[in-house]
Amino acid sequence: MQLINSTIEDVSLKEEVGYDAVVGALNRLIEPKINWDEIDEIGTLGIDEISRSKGRKKFSAIITARQPKGKVRILGVLPDRKKRRLRHS
């Protein structure tokens, strides 16, 4: 949640942990493949981006879906803003 309107670098400084520790935590919390059996429906699809570092124009794209009852699921984290298809698992 701290990455909203912030960068990995900012969170690293704020939490006094290394940049790689923040990236590692993200990698552990986000599944590498989508389990489509757990997705009831895609009511609203969200596409957002986070800055990986200040001033270096390095962004990752976050793809989310709002589920019934308001739960938001992360469908994918893309390493950049380039257009591509999400792979079904």
Secondary structure as UniProt FT lines:
FT   TURN            2..5
FT   HELIX           8..15
FT   HELIX           19..29
FT   HELIX           36..38
FT   STRAND          44..53
FT   TURN            54..57
FT   STRAND          58..66
FT   HELIX           68..70
FT   STRAND          72..78
//
